[in-house]
C-alpha cells in the first residue's frame, strides 16, 4: 500500500476514534474547571443560541390519520388502499418516500380494522419502500414475524406499526434527509385525507362525523406547507408545494372558527380538558372540490 | 493538495460526529422518552434535537377532539430542567410545567380540535463563565381514543 495513503488513512482513523471517544462522555455532568471560557465568549454563544431557534412542524402521523378515520365510525374498504402490487413501480426516491407514507397509512388502517393478512401484505410493501430508500433496520423480518405471532393483539400491532414508522422517520432525520422525511409524512397525510373523503356518504352529509374530521384537517394545511417550505430547494419538495398550494386554496373556502380555549382540570381522570367551541361550514360543493383535488394529488403519487 | 485533504478530513469528521450524536439522541429518545408515554400509543413521529442551555424550540401540531393525548418532553441528565409551555392560536398559555415541578408529561383532551404550539426551553445552570451544557431533548406524543 502507498505509504502516504497509509499515513493519511491512519490519521483519519485516529481522529475518528478521538471524536467518537470524546463524544462518548454522556451521563452526569463533568466538572467544568477545564472548560472555562470568558464571559464575553459566553454572551456571544448565548446570542447565537437565541438566533438558532428550532422549529418543528408536526403533521399527524399515518397511524394517527388512520385512527381519526376509525374514530369517526367509518367503514373499512380495501379497494381504497394503494394495491401492494404497485410497490414494484416505485423507483425514484420521491415515489418511494411518498408511498412509504401511503403504505404506512394503509397498513395502519388495515390494522385498526383487524384485516390481518392485509396488514402483513402492507407491512411488506412499506418495507420494500424503506429498503429502497436505504433506511437500515426500519422494518426488519423479525418485525413482520412478530406481527404474525401477535396478529390478534391489537396493542402489540399498534406498537409495531408506531415503532417501524419511528425507525424510518428518525433514520431520515438523523442522516440529514429531512426533505425525504417530510415527503413520507405528506404521503401518509394525503392518503388519510383521500380515504376519508372517499368514505363520506353524500346522502348523510350534514352532521357527518367524518366530514367534521376532514374539516379539522384545515388546521394542518399550514403545518404541511411550512414543513415543505423548510425543505424548499429540493426539486421533489418544490413540486409537492404546488400541489399542496392547490389544496390549501380549497381548504381556504371552508369556515373553521374556534373560540378561545379554557383549560379545566378533570380530577377524576387527572386530565386537563381544553374547552372551546367551534363553528364550521363546508358546503357539499366545496367538499366535492376538495375530494376531487385530493384524489388528483393522491393518484399522481400512486401511479 | 493539502487544503483539499484538510477539507476532506474535516468533512468526514463533521459527518461522523453528527451521525454519532444523532444516533445517540435517537437511542436516548427511545430509552428515556418513549416509556413516559406509558399506556398511550406513540403516534410514531420522532422529534428530538441537541439543544444548548438557554435554547428554545417550538413545535406546532394539530390535536383532535376524539383523542386523549399525552405529551412527553425529556432532556438528558446533563441538561438543566426542561421547561415547556403549551399555547393556543391566540398565544394564551394553557399549561406550563414550571408550575408542576418541571413535570415531564402532560395529559389532556380537547372539546374541539385545535392547532397548539409547544415552546420548549432548556433552563440554565447559571454558572457564569462555564461552557453552556448541551444535550438531547426528545418530544413525543401518545394518544388513545377518548372513552
Interface residues (C-beta under 8 A of the other chain):
Chain A: X8 X11 X12 X15 X16 X19 X20 X23 X26 X27 X28 X29 X32 X35 X36 X37 X38 X39 X42 X45 X46 X49 X50 X52 X53 X54 X55 X56 X57 X58 X59 X60 X61 X62 X63 X64 X67 X68 X70 X71 X72 X104 X155 X158 X159 X161 X162 X163 X164 X165 X166 X169 X170 X173 X174 X175 X176 X213 X216 X217 X219 X220 X222 X223 X226 X258 X260 X261 X263 X269 X270 X271 X272 X273 X274 X275 X276 X277 X278
Chain B: X5 X9 X12 X13 X16 X17 X18 X19 X20 X21 X22 X23 X24 X25 X26 X29 X30 X41 X42 X43 X44 X45 X46 X47 X48 X49 X51 X52 X53 X54 X55 X56 X57 X58 X59 X60 X61 X62 X64 X65 X66 X67 X68 X76 X77 X78 X88 X89 X90 X92 X94 X95 X106 X107 X108 X109 X110 X111 X112 X113 X114 X115 X127 X128 X129 X130 X131 X132 X133 X139 X141 X143 X145 X146
